[in-house]
Amino acid sequence: MKITLNGEVHDIAEQSTLEHLLAANGFADKRVAVEINRQIIPRSVYREREIKAGDRIEIVHAIGGG
């Protein structure tokens, strides 16, 4: 199915979860904020939150520095 991830169209497997999507894109162990269709998704539901065709997902990760 097709989704938009950070402004680019991607094909992903049906019944993918947000946790799977994060792992597949290198964000599994990183501190990130995720928005799906303009709604912030709490980290506590990443494992259960299924991705649907047409979802618009934005992933932002924190970068430390000083």
Backbone as XML, in Angstrom:
<?xml version="1.0"?>
<chain id="A" units="angstrom">
  <residue number="1" name="MET">
    <atom name="N" x="0.845" y="-1.177" z="0.000"/>
    <atom name="CA" x="0.000" y="0.000" z="0.000"/>
    <atom name="C" x="0.887" y="1.236" z="0.000"/>
  </residue>
  <residue number="2" name="LYS">
    <atom name="N" x="0.337" y="2.347" z="-0.461"/>
    <atom name="CA" x="1.113" y="3.582" z="-0.558"/>
    <atom name="C" x="0.802" y="4.502" z="0.617"/>
  </residue>
  <residue number="3" name="ILE">
    <atom name="N" x="1.886" y="5.092" z="1.153"/>
    <atom name="CA" x="1.787" y="6.113" z="2.194"/>
    <atom name="C" x="2.728" y="7.247" z="1.817"/>
  </residue>
  <residue number="4" name="THR">
    <atom name="N" x="2.588" y="8.369" z="2.505"/>
    <atom name="CA" x="3.539" y="9.461" z="2.333"/>
    <atom name="C" x="4.328" y="9.575" z="3.625"/>
  </residue>
  <residue number="5" name="LEU">
    <atom name="N" x="5.636" y="9.401" z="3.520"/>
    <atom name="CA" x="6.524" y="9.453" z="4.671"/>
    <atom name="C" x="7.493" y="10.608" z="4.497"/>
  </residue>
  <residue number="6" name="ASN">
    <atom name="N" x="7.409" y="11.585" z="5.374"/>
    <atom name="CA" x="8.263" y="12.779" z="5.310"/>
    <atom name="C" x="8.260" y="13.391" z="3.905"/>
  </residue>
  <residue number="7" name="GLY">
    <atom name="N" x="7.060" y="13.472" z="3.319"/>
    <atom name="CA" x="6.894" y="14.143" z="2.034"/>
    <atom name="C" x="7.147" y="13.296" z="0.803"/>
  </residue>
  <residue number="8" name="GLU">
    <atom name="N" x="7.538" y="12.027" z="0.978"/>
    <atom name="CA" x="7.809" y="11.153" z="-0.167"/>
    <atom name="C" x="6.895" y="9.939" z="-0.135"/>
  </residue>
  <residue number="9" name="VAL">
    <atom name="N" x="6.405" y="9.535" z="-1.300"/>
    <atom name="CA" x="5.527" y="8.375" z="-1.396"/>
    <atom name="C" x="6.353" y="7.104" z="-1.245"/>
  </residue>
  <residue number="10" name="HIS">
    <atom name="N" x="5.864" y="6.189" z="-0.401"/>
    <atom name="CA" x="6.520" y="4.905" z="-0.160"/>
    <atom name="C" x="5.492" y="3.792" z="-0.280"/>
  </residue>
  <residue number="11" name="ASP">
    <atom name="N" x="5.956" y="2.625" z="-0.713"/>
    <atom name="CA" x="5.139" y="1.414" z="-0.712"/>
    <atom name="C" x="5.529" y="0.600" z="0.499"/>
  </residue>
  <residue number="12" name="ILE">
    <atom name="N" x="4.557" y="0.208" z="1.323"/>
    <atom name="CA" x="4.834" y="-0.634" z="2.483"/>
    <atom name="C" x="3.860" y="-1.799" z="2.500"/>
  </residue>
  <residue number="13" name="ALA">
    <atom name="N" x="4.182" y="-2.813" z="3.290"/>
    <atom name="CA" x="3.338" y="-4.000" z="3.389"/>
    <atom name="C" x="2.027" y="-3.671" z="4.101"/>
  </residue>
  <residue number="14" name="GLU">
    <atom name="N" x="0.964" y="-4.368" z="3.706"/>
    <atom name="CA" x="-0.318" y="-4.257" z="4.396"/>
    <atom name="C" x="-0.133" y="-4.645" z="5.854"/>
  </residue>
  <residue number="15" name="GLN">
    <atom name="N" x="-0.930" y="-4.088" z="6.729"/>
    <atom name="CA" x="-0.938" y="-4.385" z="8.162"/>
    <atom name="C" x="0.387" y="-4.057" z="8.860"/>
  </residue>
  <residue number="16" name="SER">
    <atom name="N" x="1.137" y="-3.115" z="8.313"/>
    <atom name="CA" x="2.358" y="-2.670" z="8.980"/>
    <atom name="C" x="1.978" y="-1.797" z="10.169"/>
  </residue>
  <residue number="17" name="THR">
    <atom name="N" x="2.744" y="-1.908" z="11.236"/>
    <atom name="CA" x="2.523" y="-1.049" z="12.398"/>
    <atom name="C" x="3.519" y="0.103" z="12.359"/>
  </residue>
  <residue number="18" name="LEU">
    <atom name="N" x="3.243" y="1.097" z="13.156"/>
    <atom name="CA" x="4.160" y="2.229" z="13.255"/>
    <atom name="C" x="5.517" y="1.766" z="13.765"/>
  </residue>
  <residue number="19" name="GLU">
    <atom name="N" x="5.527" y="0.856" z="14.725"/>
    <atom name="CA" x="6.789" y="0.324" z="15.239"/>
    <atom name="C" x="7.603" y="-0.326" z="14.117"/>
  </residue>
  <residue number="20" name="HIS">
    <atom name="N" x="6.959" y="-1.101" z="13.254"/>
    <atom name="CA" x="7.641" y="-1.742" z="12.126"/>
    <atom name="C" x="8.175" y="-0.695" z="11.153"/>
  </residue>
  <residue number="21" name="LEU">
    <atom name="N" x="7.369" y="0.320" z="10.863"/>
    <atom name="CA" x="7.788" y="1.373" z="9.948"/>
    <atom name="C" x="9.020" y="2.103" z="10.471"/>
  </residue>
  <residue number="22" name="LEU">
    <atom name="N" x="9.023" y="2.409" z="11.762"/>
    <atom name="CA" x="10.180" y="3.077" z="12.361"/>
    <atom name="C" x="11.429" y="2.216" z="12.257"/>
  </residue>
  <residue number="23" name="ALA">
    <atom name="N" x="11.303" y="0.928" z="12.562"/>
    <atom name="CA" x="12.450" y="0.015" z="12.480"/>
    <atom name="C" x="12.968" y="-0.092" z="11.046"/>
  </residue>
  <residue number="24" name="ALA">
    <atom name="N" x="12.064" y="-0.198" z="10.097"/>
    <atom name="CA" x="12.448" y="-0.359" z="8.692"/>
    <atom name="C" x="13.145" y="0.876" z="8.131"/>
  </residue>
  <residue number="25" name="ASN">
    <atom name="N" x="12.947" y="2.024" z="8.788"/>
    <atom name="CA" x="13.546" y="3.261" z="8.294"/>
    <atom name="C" x="14.651" y="3.797" z="9.191"/>
  </residue>
  <residue number="26" name="GLY">
    <atom name="N" x="15.175" y="2.930" z="10.073"/>
    <atom name="CA" x="16.338" y="3.289" z="10.877"/>
    <atom name="C" x="16.062" y="4.136" z="12.103"/>
  </residue>
  <residue number="27" name="PHE">
    <atom name="N" x="14.815" y="4.160" z="12.563"/>
    <atom name="CA" x="14.467" y="4.983" z="13.724"/>
    <atom name="C" x="14.149" y="4.163" z="14.973"/>
  </residue>
  <residue number="28" name="ALA">
    <atom name="N" x="14.409" y="2.860" z="14.950"/>
    <atom name="CA" x="13.994" y="1.973" z="16.046"/>
    <atom name="C" x="14.528" y="2.407" z="17.404"/>
  </residue>
  <residue number="29" name="ASP">
    <atom name="N" x="15.764" y="2.787" z="17.507"/>
    <atom name="CA" x="16.364" y="3.121" z="18.800"/>
    <atom name="C" x="16.588" y="4.615" z="18.989"/>
  </residue>
  <residue number="30" name="LYS">
    <atom name="N" x="15.916" y="5.419" z="18.191"/>
    <atom name="CA" x="16.122" y="6.864" z="18.262"/>
    <atom name="C" x="14.916" y="7.548" z="18.892"/>
  </residue>
  <residue number="31" name="ARG">
    <atom name="N" x="15.191" y="8.675" z="19.508"/>
    <atom name="CA" x="14.105" y="9.483" z="20.068"/>
    <atom name="C" x="13.451" y="10.239" z="18.925"/>
  </residue>
  <residue number="32" name="VAL">
    <atom name="N" x="12.194" y="9.926" z="18.677"/>
    <atom name="CA" x="11.478" y="10.544" z="17.567"/>
    <atom name="C" x="10.115" y="11.038" z="18.020"/>
  </residue>
  <residue number="33" name="ALA">
    <atom name="N" x="9.573" y="11.945" z="17.243"/>
    <atom name="CA" x="8.182" y="12.359" z="17.360"/>
    <atom name="C" x="7.518" y="11.961" z="16.048"/>
  </residue>
  <residue number="34" name="VAL">
    <atom name="N" x="6.333" y="11.397" z="16.153"/>
    <atom name="CA" x="5.641" y="10.923" z="14.956"/>
    <atom name="C" x="4.261" y="11.572" z="14.867"/>
  </residue>
  <residue number="35" name="GLU">
    <atom name="N" x="3.956" y="12.026" z="13.670"/>
    <atom name="CA" x="2.655" y="12.607" z="13.386"/>
    <atom name="C" x="2.048" y="11.818" z="12.233"/>
  </residue>
  <residue number="36" name="ILE">
    <atom name="N" x="0.811" y="11.372" z="12.403"/>
    <atom name="CA" x="0.092" y="10.702" z="11.322"/>
    <atom name="C" x="-1.154" y="11.513" z="11.031"/>
  </residue>
  <residue number="37" name="ASN">
    <atom name="N" x="-1.273" y="11.959" z="9.793"/>
    <atom name="CA" x="-2.415" y="12.762" z="9.364"/>
    <atom name="C" x="-2.650" y="13.951" z="10.309"/>
  </residue>
  <residue number="38" name="ARG">
    <atom name="N" x="-1.557" y="14.619" z="10.653"/>
    <atom name="CA" x="-1.560" y="15.831" z="11.488"/>
    <atom name="C" x="-1.928" y="15.583" z="12.946"/>
  </residue>
  <residue number="39" name="GLN">
    <atom name="N" x="-1.831" y="14.328" z="13.386"/>
    <atom name="CA" x="-2.097" y="13.998" z="14.790"/>
    <atom name="C" x="-0.843" y="13.374" z="15.397"/>
  </residue>
  <residue number="40" name="ILE">
    <atom name="N" x="-0.371" y="13.941" z="16.535"/>
    <atom name="CA" x="0.792" y="13.395" z="17.224"/>
    <atom name="C" x="0.407" y="12.036" z="17.805"/>
  </residue>
  <residue number="41" name="ILE">
    <atom name="N" x="1.273" y="11.056" z="17.597"/>
    <atom name="CA" x="1.023" y="9.698" z="18.079"/>
    <atom name="C" x="1.896" y="9.445" z="19.305"/>
  </residue>
  <residue number="42" name="PRO">
    <atom name="N" x="1.289" y="9.069" z="20.433"/>
    <atom name="CA" x="2.074" y="8.779" z="21.635"/>
    <atom name="C" x="2.932" y="7.524" z="21.449"/>
  </residue>
  <residue number="43" name="ARG">
    <atom name="N" x="4.134" y="7.559" z="21.993"/>
    <atom name="CA" x="5.056" y="6.431" z="21.900"/>
    <atom name="C" x="4.431" y="5.131" z="22.418"/>
  </residue>
  <residue number="44" name="SER">
    <atom name="N" x="3.549" y="5.242" z="23.385"/>
    <atom name="CA" x="2.935" y="4.061" z="24.007"/>
    <atom name="C" x="2.071" y="3.244" z="23.056"/>
  </residue>
  <residue number="45" name="VAL">
    <atom name="N" x="1.700" y="3.790" z="21.900"/>
    <atom name="CA" x="0.854" y="3.042" z="20.955"/>
    <atom name="C" x="1.570" y="2.675" z="19.657"/>
  </residue>
  <residue number="46" name="TYR">
    <atom name="N" x="2.865" y="2.930" z="19.561"/>
    <atom name="CA" x="3.606" y="2.616" z="18.334"/>
    <atom name="C" x="3.445" y="1.151" z="17.932"/>
  </residue>
  <residue number="47" name="ARG">
    <atom name="N" x="3.458" y="0.255" z="18.897"/>
    <atom name="CA" x="3.397" y="-1.182" z="18.608"/>
    <atom name="C" x="2.040" y="-1.578" z="18.008"/>
  </residue>
  <residue number="48" name="GLU">
    <atom name="N" x="0.955" y="-0.958" z="18.478"/>
    <atom name="CA" x="-0.386" y="-1.343" z="18.025"/>
    <atom name="C" x="-0.901" y="-0.523" z="16.847"/>
  </residue>
  <residue number="49" name="ARG">
    <atom name="N" x="-0.354" y="0.668" z="16.647"/>
    <atom name="CA" x="-0.911" y="1.583" z="15.643"/>
    <atom name="C" x="-0.619" y="1.071" z="14.245"/>
  </residue>
  <residue number="50" name="GLU">
    <atom name="N" x="-1.677" y="0.597" z="13.560"/>
    <atom name="CA" x="-1.521" y="0.117" z="12.185"/>
    <atom name="C" x="-1.507" y="1.298" z="11.226"/>
  </residue>
  <residue number="51" name="ILE">
    <atom name="N" x="-0.690" y="1.167" z="10.211"/>
    <atom name="CA" x="-0.611" y="2.171" z="9.156"/>
    <atom name="C" x="-1.664" y="1.830" z="8.110"/>
  </residue>
  <residue number="52" name="LYS">
    <atom name="N" x="-2.339" y="2.848" z="7.616"/>
    <atom name="CA" x="-3.388" y="2.641" z="6.612"/>
    <atom name="C" x="-2.962" y="3.270" z="5.286"/>
  </residue>
  <residue number="53" name="ALA">
    <atom name="N" x="-3.472" y="2.724" z="4.202"/>
    <atom name="CA" x="-3.175" y="3.263" z="2.878"/>
    <atom name="C" x="-3.543" y="4.746" z="2.854"/>
  </residue>
  <residue number="54" name="GLY">
    <atom name="N" x="-2.662" y="5.540" z="2.303"/>
    <atom name="CA" x="-2.903" y="6.967" z="2.174"/>
    <atom name="C" x="-2.475" y="7.800" z="3.375"/>
  </residue>
  <residue number="55" name="ASP">
    <atom name="N" x="-2.044" y="7.148" z="4.471"/>
    <atom name="CA" x="-1.597" y="7.906" z="5.638"/>
    <atom name="C" x="-0.444" y="8.829" z="5.262"/>
  </residue>
  <residue number="56" name="ARG">
    <atom name="N" x="-0.450" y="10.021" z="5.877"/>
    <atom name="CA" x="0.644" y="10.984" z="5.727"/>
    <atom name="C" x="1.384" y="11.001" z="7.050"/>
  </residue>
  <residue number="57" name="ILE">
    <atom name="N" x="2.613" y="10.521" z="7.033"/>
    <atom name="CA" x="3.396" y="10.338" z="8.257"/>
    <atom name="C" x="4.620" y="11.234" z="8.238"/>
  </residue>
  <residue number="58" name="GLU">
    <atom name="N" x="4.832" y="11.923" z="9.337"/>
    <atom name="CA" x="6.022" y="12.745" z="9.512"/>
    <atom name="C" x="6.777" y="12.207" z="10.716"/>
  </residue>
  <residue number="59" name="ILE">
    <atom name="N" x="8.054" y="11.939" z="10.527"/>
    <atom name="CA" x="8.924" y="11.470" z="11.617"/>
    <atom name="C" x="10.009" y="12.517" z="11.803"/>
  </residue>
  <residue number="60" name="VAL">
    <atom name="N" x="10.126" y="13.007" z="13.033"/>
    <atom name="CA" x="11.155" y="13.996" z="13.359"/>
    <atom name="C" x="11.994" y="13.417" z="14.472"/>
  </residue>
  <residue number="61" name="HIS">
    <atom name="N" x="13.318" y="13.419" z="14.300"/>
    <atom name="CA" x="14.165" y="12.896" z="15.367"/>
    <atom name="C" x="15.011" y="14.014" z="15.948"/>
  </residue>
  <residue number="62" name="ALA">
    <atom name="N" x="15.228" y="13.891" z="17.258"/>
    <atom name="CA" x="16.001" y="14.896" z="17.992"/>
    <atom name="C" x="17.483" y="14.705" z="17.722"/>
  </residue>
  <residue number="63" name="ILE">
    <atom name="N" x="18.177" y="15.810" z="17.570"/>
    <atom name="CA" x="19.623" y="15.785" z="17.386"/>
    <atom name="C" x="20.229" y="16.610" z="18.509"/>
  </residue>
  <residue number="64" name="GLY">
    <atom name="N" x="21.096" y="15.978" z="19.289"/>
    <atom name="CA" x="21.740" y="16.697" z="20.409"/>
    <atom name="C" x="22.896" y="17.541" z="19.925"/>
  </residue>
  <residue number="65" name="GLY">
    <atom name="N" x="23.228" y="18.490" z="20.700"/>
    <atom name="CA" x="24.343" y="19.357" z="20.334"/>
    <atom name="C" x="24.484" y="20.463" z="21.358"/>
  </residue>
  <residue number="66" name="GLY">
    <atom name="N" x="25.480" y="21.246" z="21.178"/>
    <atom name="CA" x="25.639" y="22.312" z="22.156"/>
    <atom name="C" x="26.512" y="23.415" z="21.673"/>
  </residue>
</chain>
